[in-house]
Amino acid sequence: MTEARPEQRRMTVSDPQVMRALAHPARIAIMEHLGVVEGGATATECAEVAGLSPSATSYHLRALAKSGLVEQAPSRGDARERLWRTVGRSLMVDAGRSAGPDARAAEEALVEAHAARDMQRTRDWLRRAGDEPAEWYDVALFSDTLLLLTADELAGLNEAVSALFEPYRQRNRQADPPAGARTVAVQYRTVPLA
């Protein structure tokens, strides 16, 4: 049984050092995994999703802990087992409009690492799409739409889309997923054009 803990908060990451700590594919995978598993996970469990050895994964977990992003979780009963969990429910990266070049570079590196991961997921889907059941093939969607919005309208749209996602988030459905449910990656970006 896992120890109850207070409702996790959304963390805003603005420190360049923390952004650089996150801008690594293995750390992104570890954070994503810890964000959906109830009660935390061991380095060995995280290693499976990160594609690393448990010792290399332990190194990354310690670096994430040093940055304040993960912490040790209560044991599952075996005191020898070290569990890790995220500190925040979700992360928002924001160097701030007046950020200096170091913060801008760190934010850019982190966003690019996420974009590369998202593009790889898209490529993986395209490679196997023909082997997917029709029900899943038919509902996959790639959309690129230009909208004409004010800043307030864009803020409202972002809030509405986030609200639509909330009931389906993996961490909210993990305990009792509906029959036939699969993990689905959704990339949503709103980028004002020049």
C-alpha positions in Angstrom: 0.0 0.0 0.0 1.3 3.4 -0.9 1.4 6.3 1.5 -1.2 9.0 0.7 0.3 12.4 -0.1 -1.2 15.8 -0.6 -2.5 16.8 -4.1 0.5 17.4 -6.3 0.8 20.8 -7.8 1.8 21.9 -11.2 5.4 23.0 -11.3 6.7 25.9 -13.4 10.3 25.4 -14.4 12.2 28.6 -15.1 15.6 27.8 -13.8 18.1 27.2 -16.7 19.9 24.5 -14.7 16.7 22.6 -14.1 15.7 22.9 -17.8 19.1 21.6 -18.9 18.7 18.7 -16.4 15.4 17.8 -18.1 16.6 18.2 -21.7 17.8 14.6 -22.1 15.7 11.9 -23.8 16.1 9.4 -21.0 15.1 12.0 -18.3 12.1 13.0 -20.4 11.0 9.3 -20.6 11.6 8.8 -16.8 9.6 11.9 -15.9 6.8 10.8 -18.2 6.8 7.3 -16.7 6.9 8.6 -13.1 4.1 11.0 -13.9 1.6 8.2 -14.6 2.6 5.3 -12.2 0.9 5.3 -8.9 3.2 5.1 -5.9 6.4 5.6 -7.8 8.8 3.3 -9.6 12.3 1.8 -9.1 15.3 2.6 -11.2 14.9 -0.8 -12.8 11.3 -0.1 -13.8 12.3 3.3 -15.1 15.2 1.7 -17.0 12.8 -0.3 -19.1 11.0 2.8 -20.4 14.2 4.8 -20.7 16.1 2.1 -22.6 19.0 2.2 -20.2 20.7 0.0 -17.6 19.3 0.4 -14.0 22.6 2.0 -12.9 22.5 4.6 -15.7 18.9 5.2 -14.8 19.8 5.7 -11.1 22.3 8.4 -12.2 19.5 10.2 -14.1 17.1 9.8 -11.2 19.7 11.3 -8.8 20.2 14.2 -11.2 16.4 14.8 -11.4 16.2 14.7 -7.6 19.1 17.2 -7.3 17.1 19.5 -9.6 14.0 19.1 -7.3 11.9 17.2 -9.9 11.7 13.8 -8.3 11.9 12.5 -4.8 12.1 9.2 -3.0 8.6 7.6 -2.5 7.6 5.5 0.4 8.6 1.8 0.1 6.2 -0.9 -1.1 7.3 -2.9 1.9 10.8 -4.0 0.9 13.1 -1.5 2.6 15.9 -2.4 0.1 13.8 -1.2 -2.8 14.2 2.5 -3.6 11.1 4.1 -5.2 11.0 7.4 -7.0 8.1 9.7 -7.8 7.6 13.1 -9.4 7.4 16.2 -7.1 4.8 17.9 -9.3 1.7 16.7 -11.0 2.8 18.3 -14.3 5.5 20.7 -15.5 5.3 23.9 -17.4 8.5 25.4 -18.8 8.6 29.1 -18.8 11.9 31.0 -18.9 9.9 34.3 -19.0 9.8 37.0 -21.5 12.8 38.9 -20.0 14.9 35.8 -19.6 18.6 36.1 -20.4 20.4 34.2 -23.1 21.3 31.3 -20.8 17.7 30.7 -19.8 16.5 31.1 -23.4 19.1 28.5 -24.6 18.1 26.1 -21.9 14.4 26.5 -22.7 15.1 26.0 -26.4 17.1 22.8 -25.7 14.3 21.4 -23.5 11.6 22.2 -26.1 13.7 20.7 -28.9 14.2 17.5 -26.9 10.5 17.2 -26.4 9.9 17.9 -30.1 12.4 15.3 -31.1 10.6 12.7 -28.9 7.2 13.7 -30.3 8.5 13.4 -33.9 10.0 10.0 -33.1 6.6 8.8 -31.8 5.0 10.0 -35.1 7.7 8.2 -37.2 7.1 5.0 -35.1 3.4 5.2 -35.7 3.9 5.7 -39.5 6.2 2.6 -39.7 3.6 0.4 -38.0 0.4 2.0 -39.1 -0.4 -0.5 -41.8 -0.2 -3.3 -39.1 -2.6 -1.5 -36.7 -6.2 -2.6 -36.3 -8.6 -0.6 -38.5 -10.3 0.9 -35.5 -7.0 2.5 -34.4 -5.7 3.4 -37.9 -8.9 5.2 -38.7 -8.9 7.4 -35.6 -5.2 8.5 -35.7 -5.2 12.2 -36.6 -2.6 14.6 -38.0 -3.9 18.1 -38.2 -2.3 21.4 -39.0 -4.8 24.3 -38.8 -4.3 28.0 -39.0 -6.5 30.0 -36.7 -7.1 33.7 -36.5 -7.2 34.6 -32.8 -6.6 37.4 -30.3 -4.2 36.6 -27.4 -7.3 36.3 -25.0 -9.0 33.9 -27.4 -5.9 31.8 -27.7 -5.6 31.7 -23.9 -9.3 30.6 -23.7 -8.7 27.9 -26.4 -5.7 26.6 -24.5 -7.7 26.3 -21.3 -10.6 24.6 -23.1 -8.4 22.0 -24.8 -6.6 21.3 -21.5 -10.0 20.8 -19.8 -10.9 18.3 -22.6 -7.8 16.3 -22.0 -8.1 16.1 -18.2 -10.6 13.2 -17.8 -8.5 11.1 -20.2 -5.1 11.7 -18.7 -3.3 8.4 -18.1 -2.6 9.2 -14.5 -6.3 9.7 -13.9 -7.4 6.5 -15.6 -4.5 4.1 -14.7 -6.3 2.4 -11.8 -9.4 1.4 -13.8 -8.9 1.9 -17.6 -11.8 1.1 -19.9 -11.6 -2.2 -21.9 -9.5 -1.7 -25.0 -7.9 1.5 -23.9 -4.4 2.3 -25.1 -1.9 5.0 -24.3 -2.2 7.7 -26.9 0.3 10.5 -27.3 -1.3 13.9 -28.1 0.9 16.8 -29.0 -0.9 20.1 -28.9 0.9 23.3 -29.7 -0.2 26.8 -30.2 2.5 28.9 -31.8 1.7 32.5 -33.0 3.2 33.0 -36.5 5.2 36.1 -37.5 
